[in-house]
Amino acid sequence: MRNQTIEAALAKNPHREQLIKHRFFEVVDEKAFSHEQAEMVLGQWWHPLHYFPSFLGKLIAICPQMEMKTAVTHILNQEVGEGDPARAHERFFIQTMTDAGFTRAGVSEAQMTPATRRLIDGYQRSTDSHLTGLGFLYGTEVADLTMVAKLGKLVRRTTGLKSLPWVDIHVKQEPDHVETAGHTVGLAYTDAELATITRGAEEMWQLWVGFFEELRNRVV
């Protein structure tokens, strides 16, 4: 039986609320971004997108229970294209953004900002402990669709395009990712283990808040 108490607590966590209601997203709703500003934002987003499969692979390797390994593997399989590299999320991202008129170098080869570097460092450190890693995973999945939807809105407003396959694949798969990640945090844990998972999710949300705060400062 899944422990839904931890899921409910994480869903209402104030750090998650701070992320999904970040003022950068208000800027996306209100401001017309230049092509260069939009490309800058996308170029920073690339780094966590590109690292996420590596994070998942490392998490699989250290998870002690098969239930955990199976759940994370399911998410990883979708991230890397379910057997077809052309359907991997990062390939969808590059194709979608170059079709929208952005340069491949701009959206996939940009130098990391300090906040982006801290975010990637956080994901890398998180897999030193499977509990912290699970917190990072669940924290990512319950915020990802909001973040992707706002980036999709940014691209649509900047380019005038309506069809964005990279956004569409998230809309299709993300509810399944949240459900699957929920299975990993919903297993039987001690109070101390649940606290470690929660701290992992909170650290991840705070790193993402810093990521978007830096982006906001660069476009406002």
Backbone torsions as a table, in degrees:
resi	resn	phi	psi	omega
1	MET	NA	136.1	-179.0
2	ARG	-76.5	142.1	174.7
3	ASN	-87.0	93.9	-175.4
4	GLN	-81.8	-8.2	178.7
5	THR	-62.7	-45.0	-179.7
6	ILE	-65.6	-38.1	178.5
7	GLU	-63.5	-43.2	179.8
8	ALA	-64.7	-40.2	179.9
9	ALA	-65.6	-42.0	179.4
10	LEU	-66.9	-37.6	-179.4
11	ALA	-63.6	-29.5	-178.5
12	LYS	-99.5	4.2	-176.1
13	ASN	-61.1	133.6	-177.9
14	PRO	-62.4	-27.3	177.9
15	HIS	-68.3	-37.1	175.4
16	ARG	-65.4	-42.7	178.2
17	GLU	-60.5	-39.6	179.5
18	GLN	-61.9	-36.0	179.3
19	LEU	-73.1	-54.7	-171.9
20	ILE	-71.5	-13.4	175.5
21	LYS	-111.3	24.9	-175.5
22	HIS	-61.1	146.8	-176.2
23	ARG	-69.8	-15.5	172.5
24	PHE	-60.9	-37.5	-179.4
25	PHE	-68.6	-29.2	173.7
26	GLU	-65.4	-37.7	177.0
27	VAL	-62.7	-41.8	178.3
28	VAL	-59.5	-39.7	-179.1
29	ASP	-70.0	-29.5	-169.5
30	GLU	-108.4	-26.4	-169.2
31	LYS	-107.1	143.9	170.6
32	ALA	-88.4	115.1	179.6
33	PHE	-80.8	143.9	170.0
34	SER	-73.1	163.8	177.1
35	HIS	-57.6	-41.6	-178.1
36	GLU	-67.4	-39.8	178.9
37	GLN	-65.9	-43.1	178.9
38	ALA	-62.3	-42.0	179.8
39	GLU	-64.9	-36.1	177.0
40	MET	-62.0	-45.4	179.1
41	VAL	-61.3	-47.2	-179.2
42	LEU	-64.0	-36.5	179.5
43	GLY	-65.1	-30.7	175.5
44	GLN	-78.8	-37.2	178.0
45	TRP	-60.2	-33.1	-178.4
46	TRP	-52.3	-39.6	-171.2
47	HIS	-63.7	-50.9	174.9
48	PRO	-66.8	-34.0	175.9
49	LEU	-59.6	-45.9	-177.5
50	HIS	-69.4	-35.1	-177.1
51	TYR	-81.3	-21.8	-171.5
52	PHE	-55.4	-44.3	176.8
53	PRO	-60.2	-36.5	177.2
54	SER	-65.5	-41.4	175.2
55	PHE	-57.4	-47.1	-179.3
56	LEU	-62.8	-42.6	179.5
57	GLY	-61.2	-42.5	178.4
58	LYS	-66.5	-37.2	179.5
59	LEU	-66.0	-41.9	176.7
60	ILE	-56.8	-42.8	-175.6
61	ALA	-63.9	-30.4	-175.1
62	ILE	-102.6	-10.1	179.4
63	CYS	-65.7	129.7	-175.4
64	PRO	-82.0	-20.0	-175.7
65	GLN	-108.4	142.8	-179.9
66	MET	-62.7	-34.6	178.9
67	GLU	-59.1	-40.0	177.6
68	MET	-66.6	-48.8	-178.3
69	LYS	-58.5	-42.7	-178.4
70	THR	-63.8	-44.1	-178.6
71	ALA	-64.5	-46.8	-178.1
72	VAL	-67.5	-36.5	178.0
73	THR	-62.2	-37.4	178.4
74	HIS	-60.8	-44.0	178.6
75	ILE	-65.7	-44.7	179.5
76	LEU	-59.7	-41.1	-179.1
77	ASN	-59.5	-41.0	178.0
78	GLN	-70.0	-38.3	-179.6
79	GLU	-60.8	-35.6	-175.5
80	VAL	-99.9	12.3	168.7
81	GLY	103.3	6.7	177.5
82	GLU	52.7	46.0	178.0
83	GLY	94.2	-8.0	-179.9
84	ASP	-123.4	103.4	-177.5
85	PRO	-54.7	-29.4	-179.5
86	ALA	-65.0	-19.7	-179.6
87	ARG	-100.0	7.5	175.1
88	ALA	-63.7	147.3	-175.4
89	HIS	-58.9	-40.3	-178.7
90	GLU	-69.9	-29.7	175.6
91	ARG	-69.3	-42.6	174.9
92	PHE	-57.6	-41.7	-178.3
93	PHE	-61.5	-52.0	-178.3
94	ILE	-61.8	-45.5	-178.6
95	GLN	-64.1	-43.8	-179.8
96	THR	-61.8	-44.6	-174.7
97	MET	-76.3	-34.2	175.4
98	THR	-71.1	-36.0	174.2
99	ASP	-62.8	-28.2	179.7
100	ALA	-81.8	-2.9	175.7
101	GLY	103.7	2.8	176.6
102	PHE	-86.9	157.0	-179.7
103	THR	-83.5	148.0	177.4
104	ARG	-59.9	-42.9	179.6
105	ALA	-62.5	-39.9	-177.8
106	GLY	-65.4	-35.5	-175.7
107	VAL	-98.1	-6.9	-178.1
108	SER	-138.6	1.8	-178.6
109	GLU	-131.6	13.5	-178.2
110	ALA	-70.3	146.3	175.5
111	GLN	-68.8	141.3	179.7
112	MET	-67.7	139.8	167.7
113	THR	-75.7	165.8	177.8
114	PRO	-56.3	-40.9	-179.3
115	ALA	-68.1	-36.6	176.8
116	THR	-65.4	-41.1	178.1
117	ARG	-61.2	-41.8	178.3
118	ARG	-64.2	-37.9	178.5
119	LEU	-63.3	-48.0	180.0
120	ILE	-65.1	-41.2	176.7
121	ASP	-58.5	-38.6	178.6
122	GLY	-63.1	-46.1	177.0
123	TYR	-61.1	-39.5	179.6
124	GLN	-65.1	-43.7	179.8
125	ARG	-67.6	-32.0	-172.3
126	SER	-60.9	-28.4	-177.9
127	THR	-86.1	13.7	166.9
128	ASP	-73.2	-21.1	179.5
129	SER	-136.9	129.9	-178.0
130	HIS	-66.0	-29.8	-179.8
131	LEU	-69.7	-44.6	175.6
132	THR	-62.9	-41.8	178.5
133	GLY	-60.4	-41.0	177.7
134	LEU	-64.9	-35.4	175.3
135	GLY	-63.4	-42.7	177.0
136	PHE	-62.7	-41.7	-178.7
137	LEU	-63.7	-53.4	-177.3
138	TYR	-63.7	-41.4	178.5
139	GLY	-59.9	-37.1	177.6
140	THR	-65.8	-48.6	-172.3
141	GLU	-67.1	-33.5	-178.1
142	VAL	-82.2	-0.9	176.0
143	ALA	-119.9	-14.2	-168.5
144	ASP	-62.8	-43.7	-175.0
145	LEU	-65.0	-37.2	176.4
146	THR	-61.3	-45.7	-178.6
147	MET	-64.5	-45.2	-179.0
148	VAL	-64.7	-41.1	180.0
149	ALA	-60.9	-40.0	179.4
150	LYS	-68.9	-39.0	176.6
151	LEU	-65.8	-37.6	175.9
152	GLY	-61.6	-40.9	177.5
153	LYS	-63.2	-40.7	178.0
154	LEU	-58.9	-46.8	-177.9
155	VAL	-66.5	-42.4	-180.0
156	ARG	-62.4	-42.9	-178.9
157	ARG	-69.5	-31.7	-178.4
158	THR	-77.8	-37.0	-171.8
159	THR	-107.8	-20.6	-176.0
160	GLY	85.2	-2.6	179.6
161	LEU	-73.4	148.8	176.5
162	LYS	-107.5	-36.1	-177.8
163	SER	-92.0	118.3	179.4
164	LEU	-130.7	92.7	-175.5
165	PRO	-55.2	-33.6	179.6
166	TRP	-63.5	-39.4	176.3
167	VAL	-69.1	-41.1	-177.4
168	ASP	-60.2	-40.0	-178.3
169	ILE	-67.2	-32.7	176.2
170	HIS	-68.8	-43.8	179.2
171	VAL	-59.0	-37.8	-179.2
172	LYS	-72.1	-43.7	-169.9
173	GLN	-97.1	-23.7	-170.4
174	GLU	-62.5	-40.3	177.0
175	PRO	-57.8	-37.0	177.0
176	ASP	-67.0	-38.5	178.0
177	HIS	-62.7	-43.3	179.6
178	VAL	-63.0	-45.0	178.9
179	GLU	-61.2	-44.4	-178.4
180	THR	-67.6	-43.9	176.8
181	ALA	-62.4	-33.1	177.2
182	GLY	-61.9	-32.6	177.2
183	HIS	-63.8	-33.4	-177.4
184	THR	-73.5	-39.3	179.7
185	VAL	-85.3	-10.9	-178.3
186	GLY	-92.9	6.9	176.0
187	LEU	-75.6	179.5	-179.1
188	ALA	-79.0	121.9	178.3
189	TYR	-134.1	156.3	171.1
190	THR	-76.1	166.7	177.7
191	ASP	-59.8	-39.0	179.9
192	ALA	-65.2	-39.0	179.1
193	GLU	-67.6	-41.0	177.6
194	LEU	-62.8	-36.9	178.3
195	ALA	-64.8	-37.1	178.2
196	THR	-67.3	-42.4	176.8
197	ILE	-59.7	-45.3	-179.1
198	THR	-62.9	-43.5	178.4
199	ARG	-62.2	-36.6	177.1
200	GLY	-62.3	-46.5	179.1
201	ALA	-62.8	-41.5	-179.1
202	GLU	-65.6	-40.9	177.5
203	GLU	-61.5	-42.7	-179.6
204	MET	-63.2	-44.2	179.0
205	TRP	-61.7	-40.0	179.5
206	GLN	-65.5	-37.4	177.5
207	LEU	-66.1	-39.4	177.3
208	TRP	-67.7	-37.1	175.7
209	VAL	-59.1	-44.4	177.2
210	GLY	-62.4	-37.7	178.1
211	PHE	-59.3	-50.4	-177.3
212	PHE	-74.3	-28.4	176.8
213	GLU	-64.6	-41.9	178.7
214	GLU	-65.8	-40.1	177.3
215	LEU	-62.2	-42.6	179.4
216	ARG	-60.4	-43.3	-179.0
217	ASN	-63.2	-26.2	-178.2
218	ARG	-84.6	-17.4	-177.1
219	VAL	-111.5	-13.9	-178.1
220	VAL	-95.1	NA	NA
